[in-house]
Amino acid sequence: EEQEEDVLRELRLFLRNLTERLMLDRRFKAFVKPVDIEEVPDYLMVIQKPMDLSTLLSNIDEHKYVTIKEFMSDADLIWQNALEYNPDSDPADRHIRHRACALKDTMRVIVRDELDKDFQRVCEEIRESR
Ligand SMILES: Cc1noc(C)c1-c1cc(NS(=O)(=O)c2ccccc2)cc(C(=O)O)c1
């Protein structure tokens, strides 16, 4: 009902603000847009589910996420894919893995510090009721 839509609107505001802050962080420039398949032709042979910050933003606006868990499941793909596709010990791979780990840590700290636990539970109850 209307109160539920108010809750989901507030979740979307939080998720948009989080995603936009990550997009502005220059450490995460490589994660802003989908990996360019023309530049990285074998990418889709290695990575089954590509994800990036712009796609997250589109998903938010399409009301894809009803809980923080659903959002984090997609958001985690960004750094998980980067670790999987860039496993080697050369400096370029190590650099993108370092940025991937920074993305993982930064997201988790923002969610832990800024998303109210009771609010998360209300979102979970809306998901379970649908
Ligand atoms: C993400 C990601 N996952 O695997 C890799 C590899 C990256 C990644 C993606 C991008 N952006 S891009 O796909 O548009 C591009 C790739 C190669 C040359 C020019 C552009 C940049 C970088 C980077 O290190 O700068 C790394």
The ligand as a Tripos MOL2 file, in Angstrom:
@<TRIPOS>MOLECULE
LIG
   26    28     1     0     0
SMALL
NO_CHARGES

@<TRIPOS>ATOM
      1 C1         36.4830   -3.2360  -14.7250 C.3       1 LIG1
      2 C2         37.4250   -4.1390  -15.4500 C.ar      1 LIG1
      3 N1         37.4210   -5.4600  -15.2800 N.ar      1 LIG1
      4 O1         38.3900   -5.9800  -16.0460 O.2       1 LIG1
      5 C3         38.9870   -4.9670  -16.6990 C.ar      1 LIG1
      6 C4         40.1150   -5.1760  -17.6330 C.3       1 LIG1
      7 C5         38.4040   -3.7890  -16.3460 C.ar      1 LIG1
      8 C6         38.7310   -2.4620  -16.8020 C.ar      1 LIG1
      9 C7         37.8640   -1.7960  -17.6460 C.ar      1 LIG1
     10 C8         38.1910   -0.4840  -18.0570 C.ar      1 LIG1
     11 N2         37.3640    0.2380  -18.8940 N.pl3     1 LIG1
     12 S1         37.1000   -0.2420  -20.4680 S.O2      1 LIG1
     13 O2         36.5840   -1.5830  -20.4540 O.2       1 LIG1
     14 O3         36.2890    0.7700  -21.0860 O.2       1 LIG1
     15 C9         38.6420   -0.2280  -21.2190 C.ar      1 LIG1
     16 C10        39.4010   -1.3950  -21.2230 C.ar      1 LIG1
     17 C11        40.6420   -1.4020  -21.8600 C.ar      1 LIG1
     18 C12        41.1270   -0.2280  -22.4920 C.ar      1 LIG1
     19 C13        40.3540    0.9270  -22.4630 C.ar      1 LIG1
     20 C14        39.1070    0.9360  -21.8260 C.ar      1 LIG1
     21 C15        39.3540    0.1420  -17.6190 C.ar      1 LIG1
     22 C16        40.1920   -0.5590  -16.7760 C.ar      1 LIG1
     23 C17        41.4420    0.1200  -16.2940 C.2       1 LIG1
     24 O4         42.2430   -0.5590  -15.6020 O.co2     1 LIG1
     25 O5         41.5980    1.3210  -16.5890 O.co2     1 LIG1
     26 C18        39.9190   -1.8680  -16.3570 C.ar      1 LIG1
@<TRIPOS>BOND
     1     1     2 1
     2     2     3 ar
     3     2     7 ar
     4     3     4 ar
     5     4     5 ar
     6     5     6 1
     7     5     7 ar
     8     7     8 1
     9     8     9 ar
    10     8    26 ar
    11     9    10 ar
    12    10    11 1
    13    10    21 ar
    14    11    12 1
    15    12    13 2
    16    12    14 2
    17    12    15 1
    18    15    16 ar
    19    15    20 ar
    20    16    17 ar
    21    17    18 ar
    22    18    19 ar
    23    19    20 ar
    24    21    22 ar
    25    22    23 1
    26    22    26 ar
    27    23    24 2
    28    23    25 1
@<TRIPOS>SUBSTRUCTURE
     1 LIG1         1 GROUP 0 **** ****
